[in-house]
Amino acid sequence: MTPAKPQRPARRHLGVVVAVTIAVAAIDQLVKQLMLNWLEPGVVHPVIGDWFRFYLLFNSGAAFSMGRNLTGLFTAIQLTFVVGALWFGPRMASRWEALGLALVAGGALGNLCDRLFRDPGFWVGHVVDYISVGGFAVFNLADAAITVGIAVFILATFATELKGGGDER
């Protein structure tokens, strides 16, 4: 019996990274389209009193609507991040690091699709935001995936370091 050939490190987590990135972006775009069909811009739809509500906005900036005049720069950063994540994600030391990076990449890709294909035009489109919680900024599913992905990546990186470098598959 021949021992199984170890997978090349450069592609160890390729399937996870590609599948999660595409799934997050696709689900984000689907939910955004549902919200665009259901909600009126600027009209609050309470779900749990004033604490959780749907509130449709179009964001030209980054998180918390910062940098509203830098839409093109944010588009370039998101595109660069998605390409970089697809390149480096499969090379991560652990599948959890790869998953965290893929969640961030999927969120970035979801918002990148808005910037490329929504009004006011290619490369400068506005991101569709619709979730409002408490006094926090209005955000979307892609933003949530980015936040969760960062947390998963950081925790996985610490866990990998504690285990001694991470040859986990």
N, C-alpha and C positions, 0 to 999 in steps of 0.2 A: 504494500500500500504506500503510495507516494504521499508525503505530507503536503497539506494545502499550501499553495504559494501565498505568502503574505501580500496583502494589497499594497500597492505603491503608496507611500505616504502622501504624495501630491494629490491623490484622488480618494483618500480614505473616507472623507465625509461628503463627497460630491453630491450624491443622491439626496441627502438630507438638506444640504444648502440650497440646491436648485429647487427641490420640491417645496420646501417651506417658503422660500422667497417668492415663488410664483403663486403659491396658495394664498399667502397673506395679501399680496397685491391684488389678486383676483377677487377675493372676498371683500377687500376694502372697496374696490371699484363697484362691485355689485351692491353693497350696502349704500354707498354714496348715491348710486343711481336710484335706489329705492327711496332714499331720503329726498332727493331732488324731485321725485314724482309725488311725494307725500306732503312735504313741508313747504311753507311759504317763507321766503327770506325775511328774517327779522321778527318773525312771529314765534312767541314762546309756547311750547306744548309741554305743560307739566306732566311728569310721569310719577314722581314721588314728591308731591308738594312742590315747594320752591327749591328743594335740595337737588333733585335729578330731573332734568328736562331736555327736550330736543329743541334746538335753536339753530336754524340754518344760517350760516355765514359763509362768505367767500374771502379767503385770506391770501393776500399777495405777499405777505411776509413769512417769517419763520415762526417759531414757537412764541406764543403770547403776542402775535402780530408785530413782532419786532422786525425792523428792516423792510418796511413796506416798499421802499424804492430800490430794493436789491433783489427783486424776483429772479432776474436772469442769473445772478451770482448763485442764488440758492439752487436753481435748476442745474447749473454746472456742478455744484458740490454734490447734489443728490445723484446725478449721473455718475460722477467719479466714484462715489461711495458704493453704488450698486455694482459697478464693474469691479472695483477693488474687492468687495465682499465675495463676489463670485469667483475671483481669482484666489484670494487668500483663505476663504472659508473652508474649502476642502482640505487645507493644509493645517488646520487647527490641531492642537494637541489632543483635545477631547471632543467627543460628539456634542457635549453640552456647550462648549465654547462655540462650536460650529452652529449649533441651534440658536444660540444668542445672537451671533452675527447674522444668521439668516433671518431672524425676526426683525432685526434692525434694517437689513437690506430689503425685506419685503415691505416694510413700512415706508422706507425711502422710495421704493419703486412705485408704490401706490400713490404717494404724493407727487412723484415725478410724472406719472401719467396725467395728473391734473395740470401740472405746469406745462406739459407739452401739448395737451389736447383740449383744454377748456378755455373759455373766454378769459381774458380779452384776446388771446392768440397764442400761437406756437412759441414755446420757450418762456413765455411770461404769463401763462394761465394762472388763475387763482385756485388755491386748494379749497375743497369743500369741507367745511367743519360743521358739526351738528350735535355733538354731545356737550352738555353743560352740567357740571356738577358743582354745587355750592357756589362759592365766589371765585372758583378756579376758571382759567381760560377755557374757551370753547375749543374742542378738539375732535378728532375722528378716530376710526379704528386703526388706521396706519400709525397715527401718533401713539396710540396705546401699545401697538406692537413694538414700536421703537423703544418705548420706555421699559416694557417687560424684557425685551431683548437685551438692553443694556444691563439690566439687573441680572439676568441669567448669565450673560457673558462675564460680568465681574465676579459673580459667585463661582462660576465654573473655573475661572482663571485662578482664583484663590484656592479652590479645592485641588486643582491640578498641581499647583505649587506645593501645597501641603503633602500631596502624595509623592512628590519628588520628580516632577517634570512631565508627567502625563503621557504614558504610552497607551492610554485607554483607547479602546476602539468602540 
